[in-house]
Amino acid sequence: MDARISLLKSIQVESLLEAGSQGAMIIDPEGRVVFINRQAESILGVDASAMLGNRCADGLWEYCEGSCNASGELHCPLHKVRTLDRVRTAARRSDGTEVPVELSARLLYDPEGNVVGSLETFVDCSHLERAEAESRHLKRLVSIAGDFHGLIGRHPTMTELFEKVQLAAPTDVAVLITGASGTGKELVARALHDLSARASGPFVAVNCSAIPETLLESSLFGHVKGAFTGAVRDAEGYLGRASGGTLFLDEIGDLSPDVQVKLLRFLQEYAYERVGEARARTANVRIVAATNRDVRTLVDEEKIREDFYYRIAVFPIPIPPLVKRRSDLPALVQHVLRRLVERFGRDVHGVEPEVLDVFQRYDWPGNVRELENVLEYAVVVATGSHIGPGDLPDPFFARATAVLKPAGELEEDDLRAVLDRAGWNRTRAAATLGISRVTLWKRMKALGITPPEEGRSAG
C-alpha cells in the first residue's frame, strides 16, 4: 500500500490541485483519503489532518449511500462506471450540516494500467441552489400574479378590474378610468387599446394638466396656419394623429369648459373643427379618459360639465390604491425588479424579509409609481444579491418608519429593521424613531437585542 501511495503522490498533482478553484481529494483503492486541498477543507469544514487516512465512504457523499461496500478494495461504484461527471449531490460537513455540491471523479492508473486510486473534485453549489430556488419562486409568483397587460395583481379588486377591461375593450364605449396618481391608469388605457379591434392603430396619450390652457384646444384638435400668433403652419392635433386608434386623455379635470363642449360634440357625432377652420372634420378615434380626482365633486364644483361627465363616463373603471391591495406587494416587487435588473444589468434577485415588512406597513401614497422609484434607487445602490434596509432611499425610509408603533410597542423585527438601516448606530436609529437613545436602549434591553460584534458601531 505504501508503494501505491507513493505512486499517487509521484503524480505531483498537489500543487496543480491547490491552484484550482474546486475542492479536490485523492482517494486510494481502499477508499482512504490521501490528499485534500484547501478548497475542499473549506467546503467540508474540516482540517486535512482530520480527513487523511479516513474512508471517503464514511458518510461523506450522499450519492454513495448504500452503494459502497466498506469491506475491501475496488467496491466503490466509481470502479464500475470509471468516471462521474458533475453529479449533483450533498456533502456532510464536520458539524453535521449538509452542503450541496457538484461532484466529478476519475480513476487514476499506473503505467501498467492498474487502478491506483481516484481523483474527486467538487464545487459548492449553495449559490446555484439559491438562484434556482429564487427562479422557481419567481416563476410561481409570475404564474399567480395575474400579469394582465403589465397590470399585476390577484387581489379581488384587481381581478374585477381585469374583467371590466375585457368587457369594455371590444366595444367603443366611453371609458373613464379613476384612481390616485401612480396606480397605472395609462396601463389600463393601453390594455383597453391592445384588446380592441384598434390594436393595430395608434395609441396617443395626452396629459391634459401638462399643456397650458391656452394651447390645449389647438393641441387636441389641431389648427390652421395663422389661426393665432405663432401658428406658422397647419397642425393636425392629437385627435387627428389618433385616427384609427385610441386617444387617452389623462386628467380631464383640467379641461376648460369650451374644450369639454367640443369633445362632447366629437363623442356624439365624431366631428370636430381645427382652431381657425370652419370646415368640420371626422375621425375614427376612441376616447378613453382618466382622472385622479373625485369626478362627482368636480361636477358639483362645475369644473366638469354634467353632460360631458355622463358622456365620458359611460363605463367607469376604478383602480384601487396600492394600500388597499397589500397582498399584491410581493408579486409587484418581483415584477418591477425583473424589469429593473434587465434595464440596469444588476445582479439583484429580491428583497430581504425586513424590506418586504417595511413595504407591507407603508401606506404608499404614490402607489405603484412610488414603489418603482424606491426599487430603482435600491437596485442602483445595492451591493448584494438582495435589497436590504440600508439600500432604501433615506426620504422613503424616514416616511416608512414614521408609521411604526410607539417605542414601547415596537416588536423585535420592527426594531431590528430600524437598527439595520442605521448600521446599528443607536443615535441614528433613535433619531429615525423620534425617541431618545435611552428609550431605544431600554426597548432593546427589554427585547433582548444586542448589537452585532463585528462591523457595527453602537453610537
VOGU-3710 file (C-alpha; in Angstrom, 3 decimals, decimal comma):
1> mdarisllks> 0,000/0,000/0,000  2,873/2,398/0,761  4,116/1,908/-2,801  0,705/2,830/-4,157  0,539/5,911/-2,023  3,996/6,903/-3,168  2,932/6,371/-6,753  -0,110/8,540/-6,245  1,991/11,292/-4,779  4,551/10,903/-7,538
11> iqveslleag> 1,946/12,172/-9,961  2,688/15,543/-8,383  -0,766/16,924/-8,849  -0,942/18,510/-5,414  0,363/21,887/-6,488  -1,950/21,932/-9,502  -4,966/20,983/-7,417  -4,187/23,611/-4,799  -4,154/26,260/-7,511  -7,646/25,342/-8,741
21> sqgamiidpe> -10,940/26,788/-7,587  -12,526/23,389/-6,911  -12,328/21,167/-3,887  -10,186/18,105/-4,630  -9,303/14,828/-2,923  -7,181/11,855/-3,943  -8,502/8,503/-2,727  -6,552/5,214/-2,615  -8,157/1,963/-3,886  -9,386/1,098/-0,379
31> grvvfinrqa> -11,261/4,371/-0,262  -8,926/6,229/2,122  -8,213/9,934/1,652  -4,522/10,525/0,902  -4,738/14,140/-0,263  -7,184/17,018/0,264  -6,693/20,586/-0,930  -7,524/23,805/0,892  -10,689/24,463/-1,118  -12,037/21,038/-0,077
41> esilgvdasa> -11,186/21,748/3,548  -13,163/24,987/3,330  -16,206/23,436/1,633  -16,323/20,469/4,010  -15,419/22,441/7,113  -12,560/20,118/8,082  -8,795/20,172/8,556  -6,686/17,960/6,332  -5,340/16,164/9,391  -8,861/15,040/10,297
51> mlgnrcadgl> -9,543/13,651/6,814  -6,275/11,977/5,807  -6,461/8,225/6,286  -10,270/8,234/6,679  -12,515/6,493/4,210  -14,498/8,755/1,870  -17,392/6,293/2,228  -17,834/7,170/5,892  -20,896/9,340/5,384  -19,199/11,960/3,196
61> weycegscna> -21,229/11,841/-0,033  -24,995/11,443/-0,146  -24,526/9,980/-3,636  -22,600/6,987/-2,276  -25,112/5,945/0,387  -25,994/2,257/0,113  -23,743/1,718/-2,923  -20,268/1,460/-1,398  -19,048/-1,763/0,248  -16,719/-0,732/3,030
71> sgelhcplhk> -15,198/-4,206/3,450  -12,497/-4,127/0,843  -10,819/-2,897/-2,304  -12,474/-1,733/-5,525  -16,012/-1,785/-4,205  -16,661/1,928/-4,816  -19,190/2,365/-7,648  -16,650/4,588/-9,367  -14,594/1,478/-10,162  -17,506/0,221/-12,252
81> vrtldrvrta> -18,525/3,427/-14,036  -14,901/4,761/-14,174  -15,993/8,403/-14,330  -18,553/10,688/-12,718  -19,353/13,976/-14,398  -20,945/16,817/-12,456  -23,251/14,732/-10,307  -25,410/16,935/-8,053  -25,278/15,535/-4,508  -24,647/16,683/-0,954
91> arrsdgtevp> -21,564/16,522/1,256  -21,851/16,142/5,002  -19,726/18,676/6,817  -17,891/18,004/10,054  -20,565/19,862/12,027  -23,320/17,575/10,710  -24,790/20,050/8,226  -25,027/19,353/4,519  -23,751/21,445/1,647  -24,947/20,919/-1,955
101> velsarllyd> -22,064/20,103/-4,302  -21,439/19,143/-7,874  -19,140/16,098/-7,847  -16,868/14,733/-10,567  -14,458/11,794/-10,250  -11,870/9,919/-12,319  -9,928/6,699/-11,753  -6,134/7,008/-11,708  -3,910/4,342/-13,313  -0,242/3,340/-13,160
111> pegnvvgsle> 1,792/2,791/-16,353  0,695/-0,861/-16,419  -2,979/0,090/-16,345  -3,642/-0,858/-12,753  -6,046/1,277/-10,728  -4,089/3,130/-8,078  -6,861/5,366/-6,793  -9,199/8,123/-7,832  -9,389/11,886/-8,059  -12,574/13,545/-6,810
121> tfvdcshler> -13,307/17,222/-7,479  -16,329/19,183/-6,327  -17,714/22,702/-6,117  -20,072/24,276/-3,592  -23,459/24,698/-5,304  -25,172/26,595/-2,498  -25,379/29,757/-4,584  -26,759/27,817/-7,559  -29,434/26,180/-5,444  -30,408/29,558/-4,012
131> aeaesrhlkr> -30,613/31,018/-7,506  -32,668/28,042/-8,721  -34,975/28,327/-5,718  -35,397/32,046/-6,386  -36,089/31,308/-10,035  -38,752/28,738/-9,093  -40,234/31,213/-6,614  -40,255/33,939/-9,241  -41,958/31,657/-11,768  -44,560/30,759/-9,167
141> lvsiagdfhg> -45,162/34,430/-8,442  -45,499/35,194/-12,142  -47,960/32,332/-12,546  -50,182/33,598/-9,726  -49,509/37,317/-10,063  -52,134/37,953/-12,700  -49,862/39,700/-15,197  -52,570/41,319/-17,308  -51,001/43,547/-19,952  -48,473/44,849/-17,426
151> ligrhptmte> -51,003/45,091/-14,590  -50,018/42,865/-11,670  -52,368/41,536/-9,020  -54,534/38,746/-7,698  -56,415/40,840/-5,172  -60,188/40,645/-5,821  -60,291/44,337/-6,755  -57,702/43,728/-9,470  -59,490/40,641/-10,750  -62,639/42,747/-11,069
161> lfekvqlaap> -60,658/45,437/-12,912  -59,291/42,874/-15,411  -62,800/41,590/-16,052  -64,094/45,112/-16,719  -61,274/45,808/-19,177  -62,067/42,604/-21,059  -65,742/43,552/-21,247  -65,161/47,130/-22,428  -62,211/46,584/-24,786  -64,049/45,064/-27,803
171> tdvavlitga> -66,560/47,938/-27,847  -66,210/51,668/-28,427  -67,978/52,516/-25,175  -66,615/55,663/-23,486  -64,460/54,597/-20,526  -63,496/56,762/-17,559  -60,584/55,384/-15,537  -60,347/56,719/-11,998  -57,574/56,229/-9,484  -54,923/58,026/-7,479
181> sgtgkelvar> -51,670/59,139/-9,103  -49,313/56,259/-9,750  -51,930/53,486/-9,808  -51,437/52,700/-13,507  -54,254/54,486/-15,338  -52,307/54,588/-18,597  -51,623/50,837/-18,350  -55,376/50,238/-18,133  -55,948/52,505/-21,131  -53,281/50,638/-23,111
191> alhdlsaras> -54,871/47,309/-22,178  -58,225/48,597/-23,496  -56,495/49,560/-26,733  -54,480/46,340/-27,114  -57,537/44,140/-26,585  -59,673/46,092/-29,073  -60,042/45,924/-32,843  -57,982/49,151/-32,896  -54,836/47,438/-31,569  -53,009/47,880/-34,886
201> gpfvavncsa> -53,788/51,616/-34,855  -52,040/54,359/-32,865  -52,321/54,811/-29,106  -51,907/58,513/-28,297  -51,628/59,548/-24,635  -52,163/63,168/-23,587  -51,725/64,574/-20,076  -54,182/67,456/-20,060  -52,642/69,012/-16,930  -49,244/69,293/-18,664
211> ipetllessl> -50,497/71,515/-21,512  -51,162/75,234/-20,904  -54,869/76,025/-21,121  -54,268/78,469/-23,971  -52,713/75,711/-26,093  -54,883/72,777/-25,066  -57,615/73,249/-27,683  -55,200/73,555/-30,624  -53,104/70,669/-29,254  -56,131/68,386/-29,193
221> fghvkgaftg> -57,979/69,434/-32,339  -55,193/70,983/-34,399  -55,125/74,385/-36,051  -54,617/76,060/-39,410  -51,842/78,437/-40,343  -52,482/81,941/-38,993  -55,160/80,850/-36,506  -53,242/82,587/-33,719  -49,872/84,189/-33,101  -47,205/81,543/-33,599
231> avrdaegylg> -49,358/79,292/-35,810  -46,922/79,369/-38,719  -48,198/76,159/-40,294  -51,148/73,777/-40,192  -51,085/71,283/-37,303  -53,003/68,021/-37,166  -53,570/67,779/-33,402  -53,711/64,722/-31,165  -57,194/63,761/-32,365  -56,038/63,550/-35,990
241> rasggtlfld> -52,892/61,618/-35,008  -55,005/59,027/-33,184  -57,168/58,279/-36,247  -57,907/54,554/-36,389  -56,775/54,098/-32,806  -57,242/55,366/-29,249  -56,807/58,818/-27,713  -56,122/58,639/-23,988  -56,919/61,871/-22,138  -55,401/61,823/-18,652
251> eigdlspdvq> -56,502/64,355/-16,001  -59,661/65,501/-17,768  -60,454/67,672/-14,750  -58,080/70,228/-16,257  -60,063/70,600/-19,484  -61,680/74,012/-19,913  -65,490/74,161/-20,379  -65,008/75,203/-24,035  -62,834/72,169/-24,772  -65,335/69,943/-22,965
261> vkllrflqey> -68,117/71,194/-25,259  -66,054/70,413/-28,372  -65,119/66,977/-27,076  -68,765/66,317/-26,237  -69,661/67,050/-29,844  -66,982/64,660/-31,040  -68,179/61,908/-28,687  -71,709/62,308/-30,051  -71,003/62,890/-33,768  -67,295/62,005/-34,291
271> ayervgeara> -66,994/65,519/-35,754  -64,637/68,354/-34,802  -63,042/71,507/-36,218  -59,471/72,707/-36,150  -58,834/76,043/-34,480  -59,245/78,760/-37,115  -61,084/76,490/-39,538  -64,829/76,422/-40,278  -64,858/73,048/-42,053  -65,956/70,072/-39,967
281> rtanvrivaa> -63,708/67,024/-39,908  -64,346/63,468/-38,752  -62,009/60,949/-37,170  -62,395/57,301/-36,292  -60,996/57,608/-32,761  -61,965/56,037/-29,465  -61,526/58,339/-26,477  -60,566/56,907/-23,086  -60,404/59,416/-20,242  -58,903/59,340/-16,750
291> tnrdvrtlvd> -58,635/61,442/-13,622  -57,107/61,139/-10,158  -59,846/63,274/-8,608  -63,378/62,537/-7,479  -65,445/63,151/-10,615  -68,732/63,851/-8,839  -67,001/66,521/-6,785  -65,650/68,086/-9,992  -69,188/68,105/-11,392  -70,605/69,645/-8,214
301> eekiredfyy> -67,894/72,311/-8,338  -68,793/72,916/-12,023  -65,249/72,093/-13,135  -66,661/69,332/-15,310  -69,890/69,850/-17,228  -72,570/67,370/-16,204  -73,480/66,494/-19,809  -69,811/65,917/-20,596  -69,437/63,737/-17,496  -72,359/61,494/-18,453
311> riavfpipip> -70,982/61,083/-21,971  -67,354/60,451/-20,989  -68,108/58,096/-18,073  -70,476/55,581/-19,651  -68,258/52,733/-18,414  -66,290/53,664/-15,256  -63,228/51,594/-14,271  -61,798/52,423/-10,823  -58,234/51,358/-9,935  -57,623/50,513/-6,273
321> plvkrrsdlp> -54,726/52,229/-4,480  -51,792/50,026/-3,530  -52,578/50,349/0,177  -55,902/48,558/-0,465  -54,200/45,541/-2,038  -51,088/44,939/0,045  -51,272/41,206/-0,702  -50,078/42,011/-4,236  -46,847/43,617/-2,987  -44,552/40,533/-3,202
331> alvqhvlrrl> -45,576/39,880/-6,802  -45,313/43,577/-7,695  -41,822/43,791/-6,188  -40,609/40,813/-8,221  -42,233/42,147/-11,394  -40,620/45,578/-11,006  -37,239/44,059/-10,055  -37,263/41,878/-13,159  -37,610/44,933/-15,377  -35,029/46,985/-13,450
341> verfgrdvhg> -32,437/44,202/-13,390  -32,885/43,796/-17,132  -32,565/47,547/-17,626  -29,520/48,145/-15,426  -27,815/44,757/-15,734  -27,556/44,349/-11,951  -27,329/41,016/-10,101  -30,247/41,606/-7,741  -32,652/38,722/-7,138  -35,053/40,002/-4,492
351> vepevldvfq> -35,538/41,929/-1,267  -34,701/40,895/2,271  -37,641/39,999/4,557  -37,084/43,186/6,587  -37,580/45,287/3,454  -40,787/43,488/2,493  -42,007/44,024/6,055  -41,379/47,784/5,724  -43,180/47,746/2,360  -46,177/45,941/3,854
361> rydwpgnvre> -46,547/48,502/6,652  -46,117/51,571/4,446  -49,174/53,394/3,050  -47,733/54,087/-0,461  -49,302/57,476/-1,205  -47,514/57,409/-4,560  -48,798/53,898/-5,294  -47,043/51,616/-7,801  -45,063/54,520/-9,267  -43,581/55,237/-5,840
371> lenvleyavv> -42,729/51,552/-5,412  -40,971/51,603/-8,794  -38,954/54,701/-7,824  -37,909/53,207/-4,470  -36,812/49,934/-6,083  -34,991/51,736/-8,899  -32,857/53,618/-6,366  -32,270/50,443/-4,344  -31,215/48,379/-7,384  -28,644/51,029/-8,325
381> vatgshigpg> -27,047/51,233/-4,860  -27,398/47,590/-3,752  -24,110/45,719/-3,326  -25,600/42,307/-2,503  -27,908/39,918/-4,300  -30,874/41,091/-2,211  -32,008/44,617/-1,376  -31,646/45,340/2,322  -32,937/48,149/4,551  -29,711/50,088/4,001
391> dlpdpffara> -30,350/50,224/0,244  -33,644/52,110/0,544  -33,700/55,882/-0,145  -33,374/57,974/3,020  -36,569/60,046/2,465  -38,640/56,908/1,892  -37,197/55,089/4,899  -37,888/58,115/7,102  -41,520/58,204/5,924  -41,930/54,444/6,263
401> tavlkpagel> -40,539/54,242/9,787  -42,630/57,237/10,862  -45,637/54,909/10,854  -44,042/52,492/13,288  -45,670/51,840/16,637  -44,635/53,844/19,707  -41,234/52,755/21,012  -42,786/50,824/23,890  -44,852/48,750/21,431  -42,124/48,030/18,876
411> eeddlravld> -41,671/44,345/18,174  -38,225/42,818/17,716  -38,420/42,606/13,901  -39,505/46,260/13,614  -36,711/47,481/15,852  -34,071/45,338/14,168  -35,111/46,738/10,763  -34,541/50,295/12,016  -31,221/49,349/13,646  -30,044/47,583/10,496
421> ragwnrtraa> -30,917/50,654/8,444  -28,931/52,826/10,877  -25,937/50,489/10,821  -26,680/49,739/14,481  -25,773/53,300/15,378  -28,192/53,929/18,245  -28,056/57,708/17,829  -29,246/57,491/14,203  -31,790/54,789/14,994  -33,252/56,841/17,863
431> atlgisrvtl> -33,445/59,919/15,621  -35,296/57,897/12,972  -37,837/56,761/15,561  -38,093/60,181/17,154  -37,114/58,860/20,597  -34,123/59,268/22,911  -31,143/56,903/22,933  -32,114/55,891/26,477  -35,634/54,922/25,394  -34,184/52,975/22,481
441> wkrmkalgit> -31,690/51,214/24,744  -34,434/50,258/27,214  -36,580/48,750/24,447  -33,570/46,860/23,057  -32,855/45,512/26,528  -36,496/44,501/27,030  -36,448/42,570/23,740  -33,014/41,070/24,367  -31,457/42,767/21,331  -27,689/43,163/21,400
451> ppeegrsag> -25,592/44,798/18,636  -23,544/42,507/16,375  -19,914/42,434/17,467  -18,371/42,927/14,046  -18,524/45,890/11,718  -21,103/47,862/13,723  -20,994/50,944/15,851  -23,132/51,246/18,957  -23,192/55,040/18,532
//
